[in-house]
Amino acid sequence: MSSEIAGIKEEVRLLREEFIQLRERHLMVDKQYSETLESLKLLTQHSADAAKRACRAAEMAADSATRSAEVARLSLASNVVIAAERAAEAAAAAAQAAVEAAAAASAACAAAAEAAARQAEEVALQAAAEAAEATRRATQAASEAVKMASLAAESIQTARSKQPK
């Protein structure tokens, strides 16, 4: 009987040790999970911010393209074809910048959406929605910039065809 009690005590001791190890592992995993969750929250916020900044850059580039197209049009009215050509080049460069900014906004939006999917928290979902809206606006601005660059190029072509040869 005393050997059975000793065996039971040994099993209890082993179970206690195993329980302590499991508890320590659980605390470690919980800590790592909390740290990962915090990192994902920061990633989501930074991604949304990057998308908003890229959106703003695309809108500024679209404005630049619009102004360059206007300069090209005004230069043509004064028969200053070289200045109009440079303005058209600036409009094209601004359009390209807007396209790149829209692509950056899209990438940031994807990162925010991925983080939101992993953590499924209201803050992350809101940030992903904001990043998606910024991407939509950036894409719209890029499209407008490309239209302005095309108009500037068409103005140049029209001016060249009207110049005496």
C-alpha positions in Angstrom: 0.0 0.0 0.0 2.8 2.4 0.9 4.4 1.8 -2.6 1.0 2.6 -4.2 0.9 5.9 -2.2 4.5 6.7 -3.2 3.6 6.0 -6.9 0.5 8.3 -6.6 2.6 11.0 -5.0 5.2 10.7 -7.8 2.4 11.0 -10.4 0.9 14.0 -8.7 4.4 15.6 -8.5 4.9 15.0 -12.3 1.5 16.4 -13.1 2.2 19.4 -11.0 5.5 20.0 -12.8 3.8 19.5 -16.2 1.0 21.9 -15.2 3.6 24.5 -14.2 5.4 24.1 -17.5 2.1 24.4 -19.4 1.2 27.5 -17.5 4.6 29.1 -18.2 4.3 28.3 -21.9 0.8 29.7 -21.9 2.0 33.0 -20.4 4.8 33.2 -22.9 2.5 32.5 -25.9 0.0 35.0 -24.5 2.7 37.6 -24.2 3.9 37.0 -27.8 0.3 37.1 -29.0 -0.2 40.5 -27.3 3.0 41.8 -28.8 2.0 40.5 -32.3 -1.4 42.1 -32.0 0.1 45.4 -31.1 2.5 45.2 -34.0 -0.4 44.5 -36.3 -2.3 47.4 -35.0 0.7 49.7 -35.7 1.1 48.2 -39.1 -2.5 48.8 -39.9 -2.4 52.4 -38.8 0.9 53.1 -40.7 -0.5 51.4 -43.8 -3.7 53.6 -43.6 -1.5 56.7 -43.1 0.7 55.7 -46.1 -2.4 55.2 -48.2 -3.7 58.7 -47.2 -0.3 60.3 -47.9 -0.1 58.5 -51.3 -3.6 59.7 -52.1 -2.6 63.3 -51.2 0.5 62.9 -53.5 -1.7 61.7 -56.3 -4.1 64.6 -55.9 -1.2 67.0 -55.9 0.3 65.4 -59.0 -3.1 65.6 -60.7 -3.3 69.3 -59.8 0.2 69.7 -61.2 -0.8 68.0 -64.4 -3.9 70.2 -64.7 -1.8 73.4 -64.2 0.9 72.1 -66.6 -1.8 71.4 -69.2 -3.1 75.0 -68.7 0.4 76.4 -69.1 0.7 74.4 -72.3 -2.6 75.7 -73.6 -1.7 79.3 -72.7 1.8 79.0 -74.2 0.3 77.7 -77.5 -2.0 80.8 -77.6 1.2 82.9 -77.5 2.8 80.6 -80.1 5.5 79.5 -77.6 5.7 75.9 -78.7 8.8 74.9 -76.8 7.4 76.2 -73.5 4.2 74.3 -74.3 6.2 71.1 -74.9 8.0 71.4 -71.6 4.6 72.0 -69.8 3.2 68.9 -71.6 6.3 66.9 -70.4 5.7 68.2 -66.9 2.1 67.1 -67.1 3.1 63.7 -68.2 5.6 63.4 -65.4 2.9 64.5 -62.9 0.6 61.9 -64.3 3.2 59.3 -63.9 3.8 60.4 -60.3 0.0 60.2 -59.7 -0.1 56.7 -61.1 2.9 55.7 -58.8 1.2 57.3 -55.8 -2.0 55.4 -56.6 0.0 52.2 -56.7 1.6 53.0 -53.4 -1.9 53.7 -51.9 -3.0 50.4 -53.3 -0.1 48.5 -51.7 -0.7 50.2 -48.3 -4.4 49.4 -48.6 -3.6 45.8 -49.2 -1.3 45.7 -46.1 -4.0 47.4 -44.0 -6.6 44.9 -45.2 -4.3 42.0 -44.5 -3.6 43.3 -41.0 -7.3 43.9 -40.4 -8.1 40.4 -41.6 -5.6 38.9 -39.1 -6.7 40.9 -36.1 -10.4 41.5 -36.9 -10.7 44.5 -34.6 -12.8 47.6 -35.2 -9.7 49.9 -35.3 -8.0 47.8 -37.9 -11.2 47.5 -40.0 -11.7 51.3 -39.9 -8.1 51.9 -40.9 -8.4 49.4 -43.8 -11.6 51.2 -44.9 -9.8 54.5 -44.8 -6.9 53.1 -46.8 -9.4 51.7 -49.4 -11.0 55.2 -49.7 -7.6 56.8 -50.0 -6.7 54.3 -52.8 -10.0 55.1 -54.6 -9.3 58.8 -54.4 -5.6 58.3 -55.5 -6.7 56.3 -58.5 -9.2 58.9 -59.5 -6.6 61.6 -59.2 -4.2 59.6 -61.3 -6.8 59.1 -63.9 -7.4 62.9 -64.0 -3.7 63.5 -64.2 -3.4 61.2 -67.2 -6.3 63.0 -68.9 -4.6 66.3 -68.4 -1.3 65.1 -69.7 -3.1 63.7 -72.8 -4.8 67.1 -73.3 -1.5 68.8 -73.1 0.0 66.4 -75.6 -2.9 66.9 -78.0 -2.5 70.7 -77.7 1.2 70.4 -78.7 0.3 68.2 -81.7 -2.3 70.8 -82.8 0.3 73.6 -82.4 2.9 71.7 -84.4 0.5 71.0 -87.2 -0.4 74.8 -87.4 3.3 75.9 -87.5 4.7 76.8 -90.9 7.1 74.3 -92.2 
